[in-house]
């Protein structure tokens, strides 16, 4: 039988194979990799009780949301921050602040959560997909030019999983063409590009504080920007169109259309409490991700995500790698994930191709879209929005969630050992079918 490409001694810090097996059984039966999420204590309890007892539960008469906005913009070193009900709401506010509407085209990656697409469709704009770079799991910014038309209004660049790639190129590209760049940093809290926080380099950045996120209040979001005019419009939109500063010139205060996308005081208080943990948790994820990558790179068939040199800090909301069945005797990815689960490690296959979602055909075939764009344009859309590299990525990606990176160093060793054990058993698993 082929020898493993790394020493079990180096992985398990001197423990033998028998100890590794005992450890696997123990984790399988008694523990989970990483930490239970969310993490909280009296800090969060006191914060929530403080809001409850104040009787001021909404941002209109409360103070916690305003204080969170102040602390978050200081953390990111950005001039303006407006909290929203969730990350999707932040993106909706961004779309309206930059005036995306019917007839406009917005460029986006096909490897992202559906919200990135939905906010474009809500504006009755046309989503245009830019294929993925499989190595980085990010949008291939070298392909922006080919997807741009005179109708292009904006680019949404998603910092997927907490990393980013090619941000200098997309900033240069959008500036040269007079386009808006929205950074979807919903998974990238504390991520950095060349020492600057992501979300602060484009026209605006959006963040999510949904329950799975590294900074979490169950639901919640924020839009940040250095453009005061864009901030004023985003602030107004999330408050049903009411101006941030009501003057005699604005009369009633309503200055634009809008929606109620406000964050509650309870969520603001939770975020202030959770922010006290953010930096320490981020450092733990970074240390564990580096150790895990070093071990997994030694296993044929496993290719960890390549981090662009410009990404000077990865938030590690997701730990992602590509799985090649040829390194595992032809074992399909589904079989690999099942076998990994049996070893006590939970992984997932990640996103499916967003540009191929069946509902898109229904939306773009609706009477609204046909009236705006015409049948010929929509037929052309279906022909052109193919992303072959992303199709491959969706078939080979494997994810570990951020809470798995909050464990001890020995747990990273356990993960790598579990992957190696699956590789060792792969011929037998394939034979069994």
Order of alpha helices (4+ residues) and beta strands (2+ residues): alpha-alpha-alpha-alpha-beta-alpha-beta-alpha-beta-beta-beta-alpha-beta-alpha-beta-beta-beta-beta-beta-alpha-alpha-beta-beta-alpha-alpha-alpha-alpha-alpha-beta-alpha
